[in-house]
Amino acid sequence: MSTTPGSMQEVITLPLTLEQIQAFKQDNRISAVVPVGLDEVSNLTPEELADHLSMKLVDSDLLTDVQYERAGVQGDQIVLMNISGDVTMLLETLELFTDYAQDEEDAE
């Protein structure tokens, strides 16, 4: 795994887990290098691309202020993208769901 806060240095192939997000966030931002197929993104608008990259990084479109840059290539059709974004909304939403589930459990 990564050695620096807020950034995963190795290429990740699965979205980050909540535990990984918590461990590697810095100033509520997270970043990692993710392989992205050209066929996945070739017809996306900028907003759709940001949502797609957010899903690849954290398995949610709640990542905000998504920024990305090319970090390399793998073969002919894969671009390695350094994707970063703010996880505040994602973590707040997960906290609300957790609180709601706990309230429901306490009510039973």
Secondary structure, 3 states (H helix, E strand, C coil): CCCECCEEEEECCCCCCHHHHHHHCECCEEEEEEEEEHHHHCCCCHHHHHHHHHHHHHCCCCCEEEEEEEEEEECCCEEEEEEEEECHHHHHHHHHHHHHHHHHHHHC
